[in-house]
């Protein structure tokens, strides 16, 4: 590879001196999430403020059914709630993706109905994204089911299955 000319090197230095990234705290906060898509792969910590009311009701019912809620049971219950929240989140994302994909299905009278992703010309990428979301849903549902099985196996004793 040829060495850049002195003029090119000087231009590169000038350009590099201008761009140092975001300066403000808000700008740094925004740029930190540039690559963020959906957060489904991230290690999650249960934030009770994000939980819907129905899930808090489920938590209260399960806590009432457990004989005791020791730290291990609390951890299993939190894992269960997190998995339920993740299932709900991925279901919402799947529904939004389907709506985007098939937005063009309501065609004017006499026109051929065409899914929106066909008009964009990249149906393969759109279908891959849906397949990926469905894989997340299977994984989160399996995790939710394992958590509830552990709760019932180790905490509730003689509960009918």
Secondary structure, 3 states (H helix, E strand, C coil): CCCCCHHHHHHHHHHHHHCCCCCCHHHHHHHCCCCCCCCCCCCCCCCHHHCCHHHHHHHHHHHHHCCCCCHHHHHHHHHHHHHHHHHHHHHHHHHHHHHHHCHHHCCCCCCCCCCHHHHHCCHHHHHHHHHHHHHHHHHHHHHHHHHHHHHHHHHCCCCCC
